[in-house]
Amino acid sequence: RRKLRSDVAAAFPTLSTEQLAELIPNKEELNVIKIYSHKGEAITVYMNHRNPILFEVEKVLYPTVYTLWVYPDLLPAFATWPPVLQKLAGGADLMLPGVVVPPSGLPQVQRGTLCAVTLLGNRAPVAVGVATMSTEEMLAAGMKGKGFAVLHTHLDHLWEYGDKSSPPTLAPLVTDSAAKESAGDEEELQGKEPVSSCSPEPEQHVDIRDLSLKDRDTCAELLGQEELRENRAAEPAEDASAEDQQEAEDSRTPQEQMDALFNQCFFHALKCKVKKSDLPLLTSTFLGSHMFSCCPAGKQLDIKKSSYKKFSKFLQCMQHQKILQVKELSKGVESIVEVDWKHPDIKAFAVPEGFSSASAAQDSKSEDREQVYHAPEIIPLYGVSTKMVPLFQESGHRKGSILSSSEVRNIIINYVKSNELVDETNKNFVKVNAVLCDCLLDKSEQEEISHLKWDELLSRCLERLQPLHQVTFFGQEPVVRKGNIEPIDISIAQRSSNKKVTIIKNLELYGLDPQCVANTLQQKVQASATITPAPGAKDRVQVQIQGNQVHHLAKMLLEEYQLPRKYIQGLEKAPKLGRKK
């Protein structure tokens, strides 16, 4: 550990003794793991607090983005546009046309200098790379060509080893000339408080832990945030009229207004709707049942119109600020497992006018009886397997390509027509050529079958493709999973004293909260319902209710929740109604 600390001090001389002690503590656990890159290079990774802080390649130490978020001035930084991050995370190097040249000029670096890459408007680094040329050479080349060989980025596999947190929002440093201009502007604004009270002083090092996390709307935004930050830092005076406040609100962009609405409904739902007994709570249920009910009249929540674009990213931002904790208890289905109700922002949130605490408590009770549920959209998909590649490669597809049934049908029809395989005497049949023979026929059939009907041709093709399915939950991005989706399984079991119980499994796969289903059934049939771990299924539970309740369950799933019958198994086990004598 002493050697590592001395190596870090030699590699990054700007770190003070205190910062070195924070980065590599004496007593806390420090783990060392070895991983291999796609090129086969051995990489040593140093972990602290479950986050990778440093990685070593060929005896050279590099900081991770987690470290750079705490010490953003550790490396000379070059800014780029936010859309470039996806390209960098995908393995691309940073080209000079993508580098933003600030008015104060680029940092002075030499070829081979380790540099950080930031996004415009945010000083938190999102990538680490090595300069392929000096600053003078960059300018002499007209800012064309490759500028930086990128080694590590936010969103890459190394970042995934940590807690997967998002970059903090760090205000850009103010240059001396800009400070003088702002000072002159402040003199003109007599009697007004400076709105830049939350921004750092010129040339002052800003530690991430010193930043206020109260500006929620800036967590996911990367561009054009200075005006928004100033608008929110300057609180309206107590004697300001309602019209002035309305004008200030209207001056915000629609995206900023939607971000503010999401924050308001989020804190409102946590403060008034969600109880500790509700946890774990499906994220889709939290959005559809709790946040939507907190939306003011005349307004509508739409995550696509916000800067987050995905509800999972919004929750990830809140998790980064330690308000709640989200986990994937079932594959592709996320749940809120913990909420810090003592968090200052939840405590400080004031319920908007028109939402009384009494009505909020009443709403909370009524939600146990009636949940707003949106059935997921389920689309069967097919993956091209190795055996089927010869049939699909003409249309530009390869192994692993994902297709819908209609796309498969069109590809087969085009293949048959382009190869003139339609039987001339009977157009209902297709001639089997060598490719169709290898892909669709078993060995025992290859000498016997020379023609196939269209329907049989398509059905054989679908059977030999890899089954997949796409599930789209309300307010979330589509999720593609392997295999066919398991149906909701309803079974009847016999317990002691000849008593029967109804068992329901796989509710989580359809975005249904098992606890909510159990509570609803218990109230409908007035029978005891319990939640138990599902045998043979990790991180899944099953609902068990006394008696044969298939009739009530079928009515709830088919009519109330609007789930298609084909995704429910065991409805035929309902008790048959006997004739009265």
C-alpha positions, 0 to 999 in steps of 0.5 A: 500500500505504501508503494502504491501511494508513492507511485500515485504521488509520482504519477499525479504530483498535484495531489496533496498529502491529505488527498493521497490519504483519502484516495488510498486510506491506511485502514480501509479495505483496498481490493486488487483485481486483474482483468483483461481487455478485448486485446488481451492486455492484462489490467490491474484494477484497484478498488476502494468503497466498491468503486475502481479508483485506479487501473494500471496498464504496463506499469502505468497508473491511470485514474478512473472517472470515479476518482476524477469526479472527486478530483476533477482538476487532477488532469488537463481537461478537454471539452467535447459535445454530449452526443460524443460520449456514446461514441467514446463509450463504444470504443472510439477515440476522440477526434479533434473536430469534436473538441470544443475550443474555449475562449480562453484557449486549450490547455497546454499539453505535450504528446503522450500527456494523460488528459481528461475529457469533459462534456460542454457545460460540466467539469466532471470528466467522462473519459480518460485518454492520452494526447496523440499530439501537442496543443501546438500541433493540434492548432497547426493541424486546424483541429483535424485528425485524432486528438486523444487515444481514449483508454476508459470512459463513463458507461464502459465495462470498467465503470460497470465494476463500480456503483454505476453512478452518474457524473456529478454536475460541476460548474466550469471554472471562471477565468480571470477575464470572465471574473472581471466582466462579471464583477463589472456587471455586479456593480451595475446591478444595484441592490441585487444579490449576486446569482453566482453564489453557488459557483466556485471562485476563480482558480479555486479547486472544487471538491465534489463533496462540497457541492450542493445537491439541491438542484435536482434538475441539473443532475442529468443535464449537460448543456446550457445549464448556466442560465438554468442554475442562475434562474434557480439560485436567485430566489424570488423576493418575498414581496414579488407578485404572482405575475412575476413568478409566473413569468419566471416559470414561463421563461423556462424551456419545456424540458426544464419545466418537465424536469421540475414537474418530475422532481415535484411529483417524485418528492410528493410521492415519497413524502405522502404516498409510499410507506416503508411497508410498500417496499420493495416497490416496482419502479413501474408501480411507483411511476404509474400509481404514486407519481401520476397521482401527485401530478397537478391538474392540467399537467401530465408527466412524460419522461420523453419530454424531460432531459432524462428520457428514461425513467430508469435514468431519473431514478439512477440520478436520485439513487446517486444522491442517496435518496433511494436505492433501486435493484433488479430483483428480477431480470429486467424488472427494477424495484425500489428497495430502500428510501431515506425518508430522513433525507433533507430534500424529502424533509424540506419538500412542501406539499403543493397547494391543493394537495392536503395531507389528509387527502394524501393519506386517503389516497395512500389508503385507496391505492392499496385497493385500486392500483393503476396498472398498465399491461406490458406490450409483449412482442415475440422476436427471433434471433438468427442462429448459426444454422440459419445464417445461409438463409438470411445472409442474402438480406444482410443479416448475420448470426444474432440479428434480431427480427420480428415475425413479419420481417422473417416472413418478408425475408423468406418470401424475397429469398424464394422469389429472388431464387425463383423457387416458386413451383411453376405448376402449383404456386402454393409450393416452394422448391427446396434448394440446397440452402433450404434443405440444410436449414429447414430439413432434418437429415432423414427428410433431405432425400424425401422432401423436394417441395414445401407449402408456404405455411410449412416453410415459414413455420419450419423457419420460425421453429429453427430461429432462436426465440426471443421476446421484447417487453415494454413496460409503461414509461420505460424503454423496451427490454429484449430477453432470450426465450419465450416469456413464461406465462403467469402460472396458476396452480392448485395445491392441497394442504393438510385437512384436505384444504386447497390453496391457489398459488400464483407465480411469475407476476413480476415478469409482467410488471405486477407487484405480488404484494399488491396482487395479494392484498387485492385478492385478500380483500376481494375473497376475504381469505388469507394471502401470503407471499413466499419465495418461489421454489427454483426461481432466484429473486422471485416470489409467489402468492398463495391464497386459501381456497380455489380462487381461480375464478376471481383471479381470472377476472382480475387478470383478464378484465382489470389488468387487461392481460391477454389470455395466452399469457396466463396458464391454469385458468382451466383449474377453476372450480366447476359450478354444480347444479342446484337440486 
